[in-house]
């Protein structure tokens, strides 16, 4: 059954080497594996995602992956220091304090684009 399975995100990259450099230099992530289909990343939190090359990168127009962190503000400052720019979106119920959005009882979030124009998010919401 699917309820017993693990789920892995697939993140598209128009230029896999450019994306590899972004994920290493800006996000501090190194691949845990590599195959002809792309790069596998595994976090110490026990989750993973696959970065693969395709012409469809950056076309989703919505958040494709979220990194759940303990302190959104600290992570935002660290990423900004590495040259990451943050996105601001108008959504009901959001309040902004710099690049960090308050989402009421849900917590806080900040959005940014990777080198491939994919929208990623860091948040302090605890997954259900």
Secondary structure, 3 states (H helix, E strand, C coil): CHHHCCCCEEEEECCHHHHHHHHHHCCCCCCCEEECCEEEEECCCCCEEEEEECCCCCCCCCEEEEEECCCHHHHHHHHHHCCCCEECCCCCCCEEECCEEECHHHCEEEEEECCCCCEEEEECCCCC
